[in-house]
Amino acid sequence: MKSKNKISGVLKMFARAEKLKSVLRCAYTSGGKRKESSADHSWMMALLAIIFFHEVKLKVDRFKVLKMIVVHDLAEAIVGDS
């Protein structure tokens, strides 16, 4: 029963996180034709981190950095981008 509740909670979290696709940020995409979504922003930050990890001379936990990038805007799914 406990794992059923956990799965239900995870699915609710995913449904809420998916709202990031429709949260528009104040910034525009590089083409300037539309505002970027919070999901666009998080994806681009994760991609940039992966590409530039080899340039960073500091020892960092790369997995932790990626986790921070992915979750850093989750609150915007609830409150939006102001």
Contacts in CASP RR format, 6 or more apart in sequence:
PFRMAT RR
TARGET T0000
AUTHOR 0000-0000-0000
METHOD contacts of the structure
MODEL  1
MKSKNKISGVLKMFARAEKLKSVLRCAYTSGGKRKESSADHSWMMALLAI
IFFHEVKLKVDRFKVLKMIVVHDLAEAIVGDS
16 74 0 8 1.000
16 77 0 8 1.000
16 78 0 8 1.000
17 74 0 8 1.000
17 77 0 8 1.000
18 77 0 8 1.000
19 77 0 8 1.000
20 37 0 8 1.000
20 38 0 8 1.000
20 39 0 8 1.000
20 42 0 8 1.000
20 73 0 8 1.000
20 74 0 8 1.000
20 76 0 8 1.000
20 77 0 8 1.000
21 37 0 8 1.000
21 38 0 8 1.000
21 39 0 8 1.000
22 37 0 8 1.000
23 37 0 8 1.000
23 38 0 8 1.000
23 39 0 8 1.000
23 76 0 8 1.000
23 77 0 8 1.000
23 80 0 8 1.000
23 81 0 8 1.000
24 35 0 8 1.000
24 36 0 8 1.000
24 37 0 8 1.000
24 38 0 8 1.000
24 81 0 8 1.000
25 35 0 8 1.000
25 36 0 8 1.000
25 37 0 8 1.000
25 38 0 8 1.000
25 40 0 8 1.000
25 41 0 8 1.000
25 81 0 8 1.000
26 35 0 8 1.000
26 81 0 8 1.000
27 35 0 8 1.000
27 36 0 8 1.000
27 41 0 8 1.000
28 34 0 8 1.000
28 35 0 8 1.000
28 36 0 8 1.000
29 35 0 8 1.000
29 36 0 8 1.000
29 40 0 8 1.000
36 44 0 8 1.000
38 73 0 8 1.000
38 76 0 8 1.000
38 77 0 8 1.000
38 80 0 8 1.000
38 81 0 8 1.000
41 73 0 8 1.000
42 69 0 8 1.000
42 70 0 8 1.000
42 72 0 8 1.000
42 73 0 8 1.000
45 69 0 8 1.000
45 72 0 8 1.000
46 66 0 8 1.000
46 69 0 8 1.000
46 70 0 8 1.000
49 62 0 8 1.000
49 65 0 8 1.000
49 66 0 8 1.000
49 69 0 8 1.000
50 66 0 8 1.000
53 60 0 8 1.000
53 62 0 8 1.000
53 65 0 8 1.000
73 81 0 8 1.000
END
